[in-house]
Amino acid sequence: MATIHDLPGEVLRSIALSIYNPLELTQQDRLTWGIFSTVDMHAERQEDLNSLVNLGLTCKKIRQEVRRIMYHCIRIDSVKVLNELPEYDWTGFVKSVIIDLTMFDSDGGDYDKHRRNFWDEAQQLLHLFQSLPMLEHVSFFADASDDGTLALLFQQLIDRDGPLNALHPPWSYQIKSFGWRQRAPPPRGMREYNCASPFVSTYKFLQNAPNLSLLVLDADQDTMESIDVVEAMQQLAMRQPLRGRTIAPLSLMICGPIKQWERMFDPMLEPGNDLKELFIDRPLDGRIYADLHPDDFITLVQPLKQLPKLQLLQVGSYTFGLYEQRIIANRLARLVPSLLVVGLLGDDADTTWWAIWRGLVGEPYVRPLGDGHLFLLEEKARELKPPTFDGIEEIVHSRRSSSCHNLAETRVNYVAEHTVKPIFDLPRPPASERLAETTVPLWSPPWTHQAYSFGSDAKELEDKRNHERLPTGISMGT
């Protein structure tokens, strides 16, 4: 009689992944630290991991498949582990690594040198990365004292690969997620002495990472200047894709207070910075937040309307009541046609997430973001495509002898047939909760209005069409 041990390795691997997949992101992961959230062992994830371990203990064949999954994400916080890890036989399974550079401090315990040696530290890290061929996600806990180590590391990692070519792209081209998180507050007067951005050590990497889809810049234990973020964005704009490919859309998380952060919007609009998600001044513990009128807030984020792919926006600098948040979310939905999710701070300094539901025709409406709604919104956004004029032109030319009334009806039916309905039938908000500022739909095809403005004379319609050619396409937005 066949048992689970007789199943092929691919089937066993699928079973193991269904129990626990460290690379599978939940909605909560997406809204916190992305792929780097998977190392946070909350109760539910810990139970799944324990179940996977128990499965691996059943037999050697299953254990081999379980090992491939368990070592997808690792964390290195000691020099001993750093030096021993390249010798293991499972390093080829590692896809995500978090490295705490505190281990190099002179008082870090197992690092017994009194003075740090940047060359030696960079060589140890270089040896580690050379032993991880499948690595895609990297995050460092670092501070200004680690700038020399990281700068030397990236210089060697990228330059050693030589010229770009399709057969052997540089190491940085395989990295999809990168994080620099501040591990300690800088000494007093460090900025005046150093005169450099907290992220200066990452510039070499940022210039050569066209496949980067998540970037975390966390200086929450310090106060950033807007120029710190601007310089990082300028490095990103210098990226060059491999032949035949394009720059990957980027999710940018900027954590920590930023002075005059509205000044950093211009470099975000550079062609090389194709943002799909933006987290500004992400709220962490021990912060004091300011009040701001919704009108002033919309004025601050006005430049974001030029980001055509922006789907998620979180701003943590200011607190708003629920009524003000709903007003802001509705206005942002009209300001940025691609926006799906908005995160704003409440009076209790906790983030409230708002989902923007929209179809092709009709005004968007805002609801609190429910569990799993982020993935539903993204899935439906990929399906929403405005109808082109190619199809309607064929219908119009084939019915030139029809009356204007029938032509108008044809156009309206075409809109109805090609309009994607909302994800599911959510009830419309009561009148008291709707915005009073405007009732103008976010977008509706211009020819639906033309059909009713031509009058009832079919000949008048024909004359007008002979002199005015309908456009060949339409775009989202008013």
Secondary structure, 3 states (H helix, E strand, C coil): CCCHHHCCHHHHHHHHHHHCCCCCCCHHHHCCCHHHHHHCCCHHHHHHHHHHHHHHCCCHHHHHHHHHHHCCEEEECCHHHHHHHHHCCCHHHCCEEEEEHHHHCCCCCCCCCCCCCHHHHHHHHHHHHHCCCCCCEEEEEECHHHHHHHHHHHHHHHHCCCCCCCCCCCHHHHCCEEEEEECCCCCCCHHHHHCCCCCHHHHHHHHCCCCCCEEEEECCCCCEEHHHHHHHHHHHCCCCCCCCCCCCCEEEEEECCEECHHHHHHHHCCCCCCEEEEEEEECCCCCCCEECCHHHHHHHCHHHHHCCCCCEEEEEEEECCHHHHHHHHHHHHHHCCCCCEEEEECCCCCEEEEEEECCCCCCCEEEECCCCHHHHHHHHHHHCCCCCHHHHHHHHHHCCCCCHHHHHHHHHHHHHHCCCCCCCCCCCCCHHHCCCCCCCCCCCCHHHHHHHHCCCCHHHHHHHHHHCCCCCCCCCCC
